[in-house]
Every structure is written in structure tokens, then in C-alpha cells.
Amino acid sequence: NINGAPKPGYSSGDAINAVLEVADQKLSSSYGIDFTGLTREEINAGSQTILIFALCIIFVYFILAAQYESYMLPFAVILSLPAGIMGAFISQKIAGLENNIYFQIALVMLVGLLAKNAILIVEFALQSRKNGNGVVQAAIEGAKARLRPILMTSFAFILGLMPLVFASGVGVVGNRSIATGAAFGLLIGTILGVFLIPVLFVIFQNIQEKITPAKFKKSIVE
């Protein structure tokens, strides 16, 4: 049995890869290698991360499809998420943090927060469209109506995470990993989403109306 730990500045994943590489180069074919404890769990869980995120997106899509009664409009919400996720990865890179389990939890939370913002804008835009406004006008009104609530809730959440972003002491890596990704991912996702979500609504609402004509609550002509 061999016990070890990664050097400062390297992740547990780097250490695992280094052990496998050395074992492959130095050990003969009559030797085998295996991991135990937390390292074994980390290796087994690593292959499940992509599947978990894929299931998250699929569930979000089907729930939105049922809510909007449309197979196209949920894409206006889902395609707005990469902006915030990109911001989370960039912030982790700048802060020198790892892509660990804490950061992956923050990504799942971030998907929910960003989707909430997009759902608010799309829902109000859809109501405006059903009231007889044009698609572009409905998108603008939806963004204007929900701008202040979105900014208030997002910035309140971000400010609430600031103590964890600048945390120190015991558990600093976990606290900073989960807070930095969520806070700065939400910041970038909110700023870009205010402009991106209405554009996506216009695109996919027009596609939806080519498939199924829009139903208005009242006549456009007075």
C-alpha cells in the first residue's frame, strides 16, 4: 500500500494521472494498480458528472415544454445558460481554483438561478405576445418588466456569497470554489442574459409560430 497527497498547486486529479502515468511506464505487465477510499470514489464519480448535467438540462427542457406548451420556446431559456456557465469557468481560472466537486455543485445551482431569470423574461414576453403585441415588442416588454426584479434578486444572491468568496481558514478551498463559480457566473449570466434572452425569445417564438399560429387573448384590431 502506498499513501500520498498532491503537492501544493496540484489537484487530486493531477496526482491520480501522475500515478497512472508512472505506473504505466515503470511497472511490468505482471503488476496491477488500484485505488481505495476517497480516491476510488472520486474516479467513479468523475465519469458521472457529464451524465448528471445532461439529465439536468433534459429535465429543465421537458418541464419548460409543458409549461409553455411548446417544444421550441424552452430553447430560449436553455441556450441562455452557457453565458453564465462560461463566466463561472473564467472566474475559477482567474482565481486559481480547481474544477472540483464543490464547483460542480455550484454549476448545478447556477443552472437553476440562470434558468429562473430566463423563465421570468420569457413568461412575461409570452403573455405580452398573447395580448396581441408583436414578437419583438413582446420581448422588449418582457425584459423591461422583469429587469428590476432580476437585478435585485441576482445582486442580493451575489452579495450574500461575497464572504465565502473571500473566505479564509478551515475549508477555504471548498467555500471559495462553490461561491466564486456561483457568484461570478450569475453576475456575467445576468448581465448578458438581459440582452440575450429577448433575442432568443424572438428567434424561437417566430419558429414556433411557423409551426403553430399564435393564439391571442383579444383581437389586435379595435
Accessible surface in RSA format (square Angstrom, percent):
REM  Atomic radii and reference values for relative SASA: ProtOr
REM  Chains: A
REM  Algorithm: Lee & Richards
REM  Probe-radius: 1.40
REM  Slices: 20
REM RES _ NUM      All-atoms   Total-Side   Main-Chain    Non-polar    All polar
REM                ABS   REL    ABS   REL    ABS   REL    ABS   REL    ABS   REL
RES ASN A   1   200.62 138.3 121.53 117.4  79.09 190.4  33.62  80.9 167.00 161.4
RES ILE A   2   172.67  98.3 139.30 103.8  33.37  80.4 142.15 102.4  30.52  82.8
RES ASN A   3   147.70 101.9 115.86 112.0  31.84  76.7  36.04  86.7 111.67 107.9
RES GLY A   4    77.12  95.1   0.00   N/A  77.12  95.1  38.22 104.9  38.90  87.1
RES ALA A   5    91.24  83.9  56.66  87.4  34.58  78.7  60.14  84.7  31.10  82.4
RES PRO A   6    57.73  42.1  36.24  33.0  21.50  78.1  41.74  34.5  15.99  99.4
RES LYS A   7   147.78  72.1 140.80  86.4   6.98  16.6  88.74  79.9  59.04  62.9
RES PRO A   8   131.24  95.7 104.37  95.1  26.87  97.7 116.43  96.1  14.81  92.0
RES GLY A   9    84.90 104.7   0.00   N/A  84.90 104.7  41.54 114.0  43.35  97.1
RES TYR A  10   126.53  59.1 117.86  67.1   8.67  22.6  70.12  52.7  56.41  69.5
RES SER A  11    25.68  21.7  23.01  30.7   2.67   6.2  13.99  29.8  11.69  16.4
RES SER A  12    49.27  41.6  44.99  60.0   4.28   9.9  30.09  64.1  19.18  26.9
RES GLY A  13    26.85  33.1   0.00   N/A  26.85  33.1  25.14  69.0   1.71   3.8
RES ASP A  14    66.94  46.9  60.22  59.9   6.72  15.9  13.34  31.4  53.60  53.5
RES ALA A  15    30.05  27.6  22.52  34.8   7.52  17.1  29.83  42.0   0.22   0.6
RES ILE A  16    19.04  10.8  18.10  13.5   0.94   2.3  19.04  13.7   0.00   0.0
RES ASN A  17    93.72  64.6  89.51  86.5   4.21  10.1  25.60  61.6  68.12  65.8
RES ALA A  18    50.31  46.3  45.61  70.4   4.70  10.7  49.87  70.2   0.44   1.2
RES VAL A  19    66.96  44.1  62.17  56.3   4.79  11.6  66.16  57.5   0.80   2.2
RES LEU A  20    77.58  43.2  73.20  52.4   4.38  11.0  73.32  51.5   4.26  11.5
RES GLU A  21   103.67  59.5  95.18  72.0   8.48  20.2  33.62  65.0  70.04  57.2
RES VAL A  22    82.40  54.2  82.40  74.6   0.00   0.0  82.40  71.6   0.00   0.0
RES ALA A  23    14.04  12.9   7.71  11.9   6.33  14.4  11.15  15.7   2.90   7.7
RES ASP A  24   122.71  86.0  95.81  95.4  26.90  63.6  25.99  61.2  96.72  96.5
RES GLN A  25   118.69  66.4  82.84  60.5  35.84  85.3  33.34  71.0  85.34  64.7
RES LYS A  26   160.39  78.2 128.07  78.6  32.32  77.0  73.15  65.8  87.24  92.9
RES LEU A  27    78.07  43.5  60.43  43.2  17.64  44.3  61.65  43.3  16.42  44.2
RES SER A  28    63.60  53.7  47.22  63.0  16.39  37.7  53.89 114.7   9.72  13.6
RES SER A  29   125.67 106.2  82.34 109.9  43.33  99.8  59.06 125.8  66.62  93.3
RES SER A  30    99.92  84.4  57.43  76.6  42.50  97.9  57.10 121.6  42.83  60.0
RES TYR A  31   148.10  69.1 126.56  72.0  21.54  56.1  81.88  61.5  66.22  81.6
RES GLY A  32    71.92  88.7   0.00   N/A  71.92  88.7  38.76 106.4  33.16  74.3
RES ILE A  33    82.36  46.9  48.44  36.1  33.92  81.7  54.34  39.1  28.02  76.0
RES ASP A  34   106.13  74.3  78.70  78.3  27.43  64.9  33.58  79.0  72.55  72.4
RES PHE A  35    34.81  17.4  31.58  19.6   3.24   8.4  34.81  21.1   0.00   0.0
RES THR A  36   112.84  80.3 101.36 102.8  11.48  27.4  68.35  91.8  44.49  67.3
RES GLY A  37    51.66  63.7   0.00   N/A  51.66  63.7  42.42 116.4   9.24  20.7
RES LEU A  38   158.87  88.5 150.85 107.9   8.02  20.2 151.00 106.0   7.87  21.2
RES THR A  39    45.20  32.1  43.25  43.8   1.94   4.6   8.74  11.7  36.46  55.1
RES ARG A  40   107.07  45.0 106.89  54.5   0.18   0.4  26.61  36.4  80.46  48.8
RES GLU A  41   107.49  61.7 106.05  80.2   1.44   3.4  37.41  72.4  70.08  57.2
RES GLU A  42    72.50  41.6  62.37  47.2  10.13  24.1  40.56  78.5  31.94  26.1
RES ILE A  43    75.21  42.8  61.13  45.5  14.08  33.9  67.41  48.5   7.80  21.2
RES ASN A  44    75.14  51.8  68.84  66.5   6.30  15.2  23.73  57.1  51.41  49.7
RES ALA A  45    48.13  44.3  43.87  67.7   4.27   9.7  45.29  63.8   2.84   7.5
RES GLY A  46    45.73  56.4   0.00   N/A  45.73  56.4  31.92  87.6  13.80  30.9
RES SER A  47    94.06  79.5  60.21  80.4  33.85  78.0  55.15 117.4  38.91  54.5
RES GLN A  48    92.90  52.0  92.27  67.4   0.64   1.5  19.99  42.6  72.91  55.3
RES THR A  49    27.70  19.7  26.69  27.1   1.01   2.4  21.19  28.5   6.51   9.8
RES ILE A  50   144.09  82.0 141.16 105.2   2.93   7.1 143.48 103.3   0.61   1.7
RES LEU A  51   106.96  59.6 103.38  74.0   3.58   9.0 105.88  74.4   1.08   2.9
RES ILE A  52    86.50  49.2  85.53  63.7   0.96   2.3  86.15  62.0   0.35   0.9
RES PHE A  53    45.06  22.5  44.85  27.8   0.21   0.5  45.00  27.3   0.07   0.2
RES ALA A  54    43.37  39.9  34.51  53.3   8.86  20.1  42.18  59.4   1.19   3.2
RES LEU A  55    79.14  44.1  79.14  56.6   0.00   0.0  79.14  55.6   0.00   0.0
RES CYS A  56    34.65  26.2  28.02  31.2   6.63  15.6  12.11  30.7  22.53  24.3
RES ILE A  57    54.50  31.0  54.50  40.6   0.00   0.0  54.50  39.2   0.00   0.0
RES ILE A  58    81.81  46.6  79.59  59.3   2.22   5.4  81.81  58.9   0.00   0.0
RES PHE A  59   127.13  63.6 127.08  78.7   0.05   0.1 127.08  77.0   0.04   0.1
RES VAL A  60    33.39  22.0  31.76  28.8   1.63   3.9  33.39  29.0   0.00   0.0
RES TYR A  61    38.76  18.1  38.76  22.1   0.00   0.0  28.28  21.3  10.48  12.9
RES PHE A  62   120.35  60.2 114.76  71.1   5.59  14.5 115.05  69.8   5.30  15.2
RES ILE A  63   113.18  64.4 107.99  80.4   5.19  12.5 111.95  80.6   1.22   3.3
RES LEU A  64     3.09   1.7   3.09   2.2   0.00   0.0   3.09   2.2   0.00   0.0
RES ALA A  65    10.09   9.3   5.96   9.2   4.13   9.4   6.27   8.8   3.82  10.1
RES ALA A  66    78.74  72.4  52.04  80.3  26.70  60.7  63.83  89.9  14.91  39.5
RES GLN A  67    90.13  50.4  57.95  42.4  32.17  76.6  37.49  79.8  52.63  39.9
RES TYR A  68    14.05   6.6   0.70   0.4  13.36  34.8   2.51   1.9  11.54  14.2
RES GLU A  69   155.83  89.5 122.37  92.6  33.46  79.7  46.54  90.0 109.29  89.2
RES SER A  70    10.19   8.6   4.13   5.5   6.06  14.0   8.30  17.7   1.89   2.6
RES TYR A  71   157.80  73.7 156.04  88.8   1.75   4.6 107.95  81.1  49.85  61.4
RES MET A  72    41.28  21.4  41.28  27.3   0.00   0.0  20.54  17.5  20.74  27.5
RES LEU A  73     1.96   1.1   1.96   1.4   0.00   0.0   1.96   1.4   0.00   0.0
RES PRO A  74     0.00   0.0   0.00   0.0   0.00   0.0   0.00   0.0   0.00   0.0
RES PHE A  75    70.13  35.1  70.13  43.4   0.00   0.0  70.13  42.5   0.00   0.0
RES ALA A  76     0.00   0.0   0.00   0.0   0.00   0.0   0.00   0.0   0.00   0.0
RES VAL A  77     0.00   0.0   0.00   0.0   0.00   0.0   0.00   0.0   0.00   0.0
RES ILE A  78    20.54  11.7  19.18  14.3   1.36   3.3  19.18  13.8   1.36   3.7
RES LEU A  79    84.11  46.8  73.93  52.9  10.18  25.6  73.93  51.9  10.18  27.4
RES SER A  80     6.55   5.5   3.10   4.1   3.45   7.9   1.64   3.5   4.91   6.9
RES LEU A  81     2.47   1.4   2.47   1.8   0.00   0.0   2.47   1.7   0.00   0.0
RES PRO A  82    73.43  53.5  69.21  63.1   4.22  15.3  71.19  58.8   2.24  13.9
RES ALA A  83    13.16  12.1   6.84  10.5   6.32  14.4  11.42  16.1   1.74   4.6
RES GLY A  84     0.00   0.0   0.00   N/A   0.00   0.0   0.00   0.0   0.00   0.0
RES ILE A  85    45.94  26.1  45.94  34.2   0.00   0.0  45.94  33.1   0.00   0.0
RES MET A  86    95.31  49.4  88.53  58.6   6.78  16.1  57.08  48.5  38.23  50.6
RES GLY A  87     0.00   0.0   0.00   N/A   0.00   0.0   0.00   0.0   0.00   0.0
RES ALA A  88     0.04   0.0   0.04   0.1   0.00   0.0   0.04   0.1   0.00   0.0
RES PHE A  89    90.60  45.3  86.20  53.4   4.40  11.4  86.55  52.5   4.05  11.6
RES ILE A  90    79.45  45.2  76.75  57.2   2.70   6.5  79.42  57.2   0.02   0.1
RES SER A  91    12.12  10.2   6.80   9.1   5.32  12.3  10.69  22.8   1.43   2.0
RES GLN A  92     7.25   4.1   7.25   5.3   0.00   0.0   7.25  15.4   0.00   0.0
RES LYS A  93   169.83  82.9 154.61  94.9  15.22  36.2 100.37  90.3  69.46  74.0
RES ILE A  94   142.58  81.1 111.74  83.2  30.84  74.3 118.52  85.3  24.06  65.3
RES ALA A  95    37.57  34.5  11.23  17.3  26.34  59.9  22.21  31.3  15.35  40.7
RES GLY A  96    64.29  79.3   0.00   N/A  64.29  79.3  34.11  93.6  30.18  67.6
RES LEU A  97    32.32  18.0  15.00  10.7  17.32  43.5  16.63  11.7  15.69  42.2
RES GLU A  98    68.97  39.6  62.46  47.3   6.51  15.5  31.99  61.9  36.98  30.2
RES ASN A  99    92.66  63.9  64.27  62.1  28.40  68.4  26.83  64.6  65.83  63.6
RES ASN A 100    28.62  19.7  21.13  20.4   7.49  18.0  25.33  61.0   3.29   3.2
RES ILE A 101   105.06  59.8  99.88  74.4   5.18  12.5 100.53  72.4   4.53  12.3
RES TYR A 102   101.93  47.6 101.93  58.0   0.00   0.0  54.26  40.8  47.67  58.8
RES PHE A 103     0.57   0.3   0.57   0.4   0.00   0.0   0.57   0.3   0.00   0.0
RES GLN A 104    37.00  20.7  36.45  26.6   0.55   1.3   7.79  16.6  29.21  22.2
RES ILE A 105    88.02  50.1  85.36  63.6   2.66   6.4  87.25  62.8   0.77   2.1
RES ALA A 106     0.25   0.2   0.09   0.1   0.16   0.4   0.24   0.3   0.01   0.0
RES LEU A 107    11.43   6.4  11.43   8.2   0.00   0.0  11.43   8.0   0.00   0.0
RES VAL A 108    63.88  42.0  58.09  52.6   5.79  13.9  58.67  51.0   5.21  14.1
RES MET A 109    68.24  35.3  56.53  37.4  11.71  27.9  36.78  31.3  31.46  41.7
RES LEU A 110     0.24   0.1   0.24   0.2   0.00   0.0   0.24   0.2   0.00   0.0
RES VAL A 111     8.30   5.5   8.30   7.5   0.00   0.0   8.30   7.2   0.00   0.0
RES GLY A 112    42.16  52.0   0.00   N/A  42.16  52.0  35.41  97.2   6.75  15.1
RES LEU A 113    37.14  20.7  36.03  25.8   1.12   2.8  36.49  25.6   0.65   1.8
RES LEU A 114     8.11   4.5   6.02   4.3   2.09   5.2   6.05   4.3   2.05   5.5
RES ALA A 115     6.21   5.7   6.21   9.6   0.00   0.0   6.21   8.7   0.00   0.0
RES LYS A 116    70.25  34.3  67.02  41.1   3.23   7.7  63.15  56.8   7.10   7.6
RES ASN A 117     5.07   3.5   5.07   4.9   0.00   0.0   5.07  12.2   0.00   0.0
RES ALA A 118     0.00   0.0   0.00   0.0   0.00   0.0   0.00   0.0   0.00   0.0
RES ILE A 119    45.18  25.7  45.18  33.7   0.00   0.0  45.18  32.5   0.00   0.0
RES LEU A 120    47.85  26.6  47.75  34.2   0.10   0.2  47.85  33.6   0.00   0.0
RES ILE A 121     2.67   1.5   2.67   2.0   0.00   0.0   2.67   1.9   0.00   0.0
RES VAL A 122     0.00   0.0   0.00   0.0   0.00   0.0   0.00   0.0   0.00   0.0
RES GLU A 123    48.63  27.9  48.63  36.8   0.00   0.0  19.78  38.3  28.85  23.6
RES PHE A 124    72.41  36.2  68.75  42.6   3.66   9.5  68.75  41.7   3.66  10.5
RES ALA A 125     0.09   0.1   0.09   0.1   0.00   0.0   0.09   0.1   0.00   0.0
RES LEU A 126    17.44   9.7  17.44  12.5   0.00   0.0  17.44  12.2   0.00   0.0
RES GLN A 127    73.90  41.3  73.86  54.0   0.04   0.1  18.38  39.1  55.52  42.1
RES SER A 128    10.94   9.2   7.41   9.9   3.53   8.1  10.45  22.2   0.49   0.7
RES ARG A 129    30.88  13.0  30.88  15.7   0.00   0.0   1.75   2.4  29.14  17.7
RES LYS A 130    82.92  40.5  82.20  50.4   0.72   1.7  34.19  30.8  48.74  51.9
RES ASN A 131    62.23  42.9  56.66  54.8   5.57  13.4   8.23  19.8  54.00  52.2
RES GLY A 132    12.86  15.9   0.00   N/A  12.86  15.9   3.52   9.7   9.34  20.9
RES ASN A 133    49.31  34.0  44.97  43.5   4.34  10.4   4.37  10.5  44.94  43.4
RES GLY A 134    38.06  46.9   0.00   N/A  38.06  46.9  28.92  79.4   9.14  20.5
RES VAL A 135    15.79  10.4  11.70  10.6   4.09   9.9  11.70  10.2   4.09  11.1
RES VAL A 136    89.61  59.0  88.04  79.7   1.57   3.8  88.04  76.5   1.57   4.3
RES GLN A 137    83.45  46.7  80.92  59.1   2.52   6.0  26.80  57.0  56.65  43.0
RES ALA A 138     0.00   0.0   0.00   0.0   0.00   0.0   0.00   0.0   0.00   0.0
RES ALA A 139     1.75   1.6   1.66   2.6   0.09   0.2   1.75   2.5   0.00   0.0
RES ILE A 140    81.88  46.6  79.87  59.5   2.02   4.9  81.85  58.9   0.03   0.1
RES GLU A 141    62.13  35.7  58.26  44.1   3.87   9.2  23.45  45.4  38.68  31.6
RES GLY A 142     0.93   1.1   0.00   N/A   0.93   1.1   0.85   2.3   0.08   0.2
RES ALA A 143    13.75  12.6  12.37  19.1   1.38   3.1  12.62  17.8   1.13   3.0
RES LYS A 144   147.63  72.0 127.65  78.3  19.98  47.6  75.77  68.2  71.85  76.5
RES ALA A 145    52.02  47.8  26.45  40.8  25.57  58.2  38.87  54.7  13.16  34.9
RES ARG A 146    50.63  21.3  50.63  25.8   0.00   0.0   0.00   0.0  50.63  30.7
RES LEU A 147    67.40  37.5  66.54  47.6   0.86   2.2  67.40  47.3   0.00   0.0
RES ARG A 148   180.51  75.8 177.83  90.7   2.67   6.4  57.39  78.4 123.12  74.6
RES PRO A 149    39.66  28.9  35.86  32.7   3.80  13.8  39.43  32.6   0.23   1.4
RES ILE A 150     1.77   1.0   1.77   1.3   0.00   0.0   1.77   1.3   0.00   0.0
RES LEU A 151    55.94  31.2  55.80  39.9   0.14   0.4  55.93  39.3   0.01   0.0
RES MET A 152   126.83  65.7 114.73  75.9  12.11  28.8 107.60  91.5  19.23  25.5
RES THR A 153    72.80  51.8  62.54  63.4  10.26  24.4  67.18  90.2   5.62   8.5
RES SER A 154     1.85   1.6   0.49   0.7   1.36   3.1   1.65   3.5   0.20   0.3
RES PHE A 155    80.78  40.4  80.78  50.0   0.00   0.0  80.78  49.0   0.00   0.0
RES ALA A 156    65.22  60.0  47.91  73.9  17.31  39.4  54.46  76.7  10.76  28.5
RES PHE A 157    60.97  30.5  51.37  31.8   9.60  25.0  59.31  36.0   1.66   4.7
RES ILE A 158    13.67   7.8  13.67  10.2   0.00   0.0  13.67   9.8   0.00   0.0
RES LEU A 159   122.15  68.0 112.70  80.6   9.46  23.8 112.97  79.3   9.19  24.7
RES GLY A 160    53.85  66.4   0.00   N/A  53.85  66.4  35.31  96.9  18.53  41.5
RES LEU A 161    22.85  12.7  22.85  16.3   0.00   0.0  22.85  16.0   0.00   0.0
RES MET A 162    42.85  22.2  42.39  28.1   0.46   1.1  26.17  22.3  16.68  22.1
RES PRO A 163    95.36  69.5  76.64  69.9  18.72  68.0  87.59  72.3   7.77  48.3
RES LEU A 164    65.71  36.6  65.71  47.0   0.00   0.0  65.71  46.1   0.00   0.0
RES VAL A 165     9.96   6.6   9.14   8.3   0.81   2.0   9.14   7.9   0.81   2.2
RES PHE A 166   155.15  77.6 127.78  79.1  27.38  71.2 133.22  80.8  21.93  62.8
RES ALA A 167    22.92  21.1   9.06  14.0  13.86  31.5  15.92  22.4   7.00  18.5
RES SER A 168    98.39  83.1  74.72  99.7  23.67  54.5  38.37  81.7  60.02  84.1
RES GLY A 169    54.83  67.6   0.00   N/A  54.83  67.6  40.66 111.6  14.17  31.7
RES VAL A 170   155.15 102.1 129.12 116.9  26.03  62.7 136.00 118.2  19.15  51.9
RES GLY A 171    45.17  55.7   0.00   N/A  45.17  55.7  35.60  97.7   9.57  21.4
RES VAL A 172    45.43  29.9  44.83  40.6   0.60   1.4  44.85  39.0   0.58   1.6
RES VAL A 173    83.47  54.9  82.24  74.5   1.23   3.0  83.16  72.3   0.31   0.9
RES GLY A 174     9.74  12.0   0.00   N/A   9.74  12.0   6.50  17.8   3.24   7.2
RES ASN A 175    50.66  34.9  50.18  48.5   0.48   1.2   0.24   0.6  50.42  48.7
RES ARG A 176    76.09  31.9  76.09  38.8   0.00   0.0   4.22   5.8  71.86  43.6
RES SER A 177     0.00   0.0   0.00   0.0   0.00   0.0   0.00   0.0   0.00   0.0
RES ILE A 178    43.71  24.9  43.49  32.4   0.21   0.5  43.49  31.3   0.21   0.6
RES ALA A 179     0.06   0.1   0.00   0.0   0.06   0.1   0.06   0.1   0.00   0.0
RES THR A 180     4.11   2.9   4.11   4.2   0.00   0.0   3.62   4.9   0.49   0.7
RES GLY A 181     0.71   0.9   0.00   N/A   0.71   0.9   0.71   2.0   0.00   0.0
RES ALA A 182     0.00   0.0   0.00   0.0   0.00   0.0   0.00   0.0   0.00   0.0
RES ALA A 183     0.13   0.1   0.07   0.1   0.06   0.1   0.12   0.2   0.01   0.0
RES PHE A 184    68.81  34.4  68.70  42.6   0.11   0.3  68.81  41.7   0.00   0.0
RES GLY A 185     0.00   0.0   0.00   N/A   0.00   0.0   0.00   0.0   0.00   0.0
RES LEU A 186     2.63   1.5   2.63   1.9   0.00   0.0   2.63   1.8   0.00   0.0
RES LEU A 187    48.94  27.3  48.94  35.0   0.00   0.0  48.94  34.4   0.00   0.0
RES ILE A 188    50.72  28.9  49.74  37.1   0.98   2.4  50.72  36.5   0.00   0.0
RES GLY A 189     4.41   5.4   0.00   N/A   4.41   5.4   0.16   0.4   4.24   9.5
RES THR A 190     4.28   3.0   1.18   1.2   3.10   7.4   3.95   5.3   0.33   0.5
RES ILE A 191    86.01  48.9  82.16  61.2   3.84   9.3  85.74  61.7   0.27   0.7
RES LEU A 192    75.69  42.2  73.94  52.9   1.75   4.4  74.39  52.2   1.30   3.5
RES GLY A 193     3.02   3.7   0.00   N/A   3.02   3.7   3.02   8.3   0.00   0.0
RES VAL A 194    25.75  16.9  21.99  19.9   3.75   9.0  21.99  19.1   3.75  10.2
RES PHE A 195   145.75  72.9 137.93  85.4   7.82  20.3 141.76  85.9   3.99  11.4
RES LEU A 196    61.03  34.0  57.76  41.3   3.27   8.2  60.97  42.8   0.05   0.1
RES ILE A 197     5.77   3.3   5.77   4.3   0.00   0.0   5.77   4.2   0.00   0.0
RES PRO A 198    16.81  12.2  16.57  15.1   0.23   0.8  16.81  13.9   0.00   0.0
RES VAL A 199    82.28  54.1  79.67  72.1   2.61   6.3  82.22  71.4   0.06   0.2
RES LEU A 200    17.73   9.9  17.73  12.7   0.00   0.0  17.73  12.5   0.00   0.0
RES PHE A 201     0.08   0.0   0.08   0.1   0.00   0.0   0.08   0.1   0.00   0.0
RES VAL A 202    31.09  20.5  31.09  28.1   0.00   0.0  31.09  27.0   0.00   0.0
RES ILE A 203    81.96  46.6  77.33  57.6   4.63  11.1  80.82  58.2   1.14   3.1
RES PHE A 204    24.22  12.1  24.22  15.0   0.00   0.0  24.22  14.7   0.00   0.0
RES GLN A 205     9.53   5.3   9.53   7.0   0.00   0.0   0.00   0.0   9.53   7.2
RES ASN A 206    59.67  41.1  57.49  55.6   2.18   5.2  16.93  40.8  42.73  41.3
RES ILE A 207    62.75  35.7  62.74  46.7   0.01   0.0  62.74  45.2   0.01   0.0
RES GLN A 208    27.46  15.4  27.46  20.1   0.00   0.0  10.82  23.0  16.64  12.6
RES GLU A 209    35.04  20.1  23.14  17.5  11.90  28.3  11.73  22.7  23.30  19.0
RES LYS A 210   178.41  87.0 139.76  85.8  38.65  92.0  91.79  82.6  86.62  92.3
RES ILE A 211   116.92  66.5  88.26  65.7  28.67  69.1  93.12  67.1  23.80  64.6
RES THR A 212    63.34  45.0  60.44  61.3   2.90   6.9  42.65  57.3  20.69  31.3
RES PRO A 213   102.64  74.8  96.09  87.6   6.55  23.8  98.85  81.6   3.79  23.5
RES ALA A 214    33.30  30.6   6.48  10.0  26.82  61.0  14.35  20.2  18.95  50.2
RES LYS A 215   168.89  82.4 155.05  95.1  13.85  33.0 102.03  91.8  66.87  71.2
RES PHE A 216    78.11  39.1  46.27  28.7  31.84  82.9  47.04  28.5  31.07  88.9
RES LYS A 217   145.09  70.8 105.09  64.5  40.00  95.2  73.42  66.1  71.67  76.3
RES LYS A 218   127.42  62.2 116.51  71.5  10.90  26.0  74.01  66.6  53.41  56.9
RES SER A 219    82.25  69.5  57.22  76.4  25.03  57.6  49.90 106.3  32.35  45.3
RES ILE A 220   106.49  60.6  82.05  61.1  24.44  58.9  88.02  63.4  18.47  50.1
RES VAL A 221   123.85  81.5 108.74  98.4  15.11  36.4 113.28  98.4  10.57  28.7
RES GLU A 222   195.89 112.5 133.03 100.6  62.85 149.7  94.57 182.9 101.32  82.7
END  Absolute sums over single chains surface
CHAIN  1 A    13609.6      11230.3       2379.2       9318.9       4290.7
END  Absolute sums over all chains
TOTAL         13609.6      11230.3       2379.2       9318.9       4290.7
